[in-house]
Amino acid sequence: MYKLLYLEGEEAERFIAKAEENERKYLNDHVCYPCGLPYLTEQQTKMHHVHTYHLGECAICGHEVPVTHKRNFNYLR
């Protein structure tokens, strides 16, 4: 926590960008398919499940696209 006080320049910008990305990821519960795909296990990628999508903001990329709840992608873990 104390290191935050000493961040400057490019390092501070990277920290802020990562914090904003994490904030979007955990505050918004909806993810688009391309962003959620890396969070699926190999077994899950071989299975064909039907998920309900709606138009909304993706928690990862921030685009207005068809999204589904992040539980369909292992809660992004």
C-alpha angles and dihedrals in degrees: 000000000000092000088068089069091060101046113120139171119343094001091055091048091052091049092051092046091051091047091051091049091051091047091054091045096053102033096050115061097199130087134179120237098252092051094045097046096083090058094060121096119241090254092052092052090058093052122081112225128171116231128183113240131192134180110271146117116297113232092221109037097024094223124138099246139127106298138181133197115288091236085079087064099046092269088291094291 
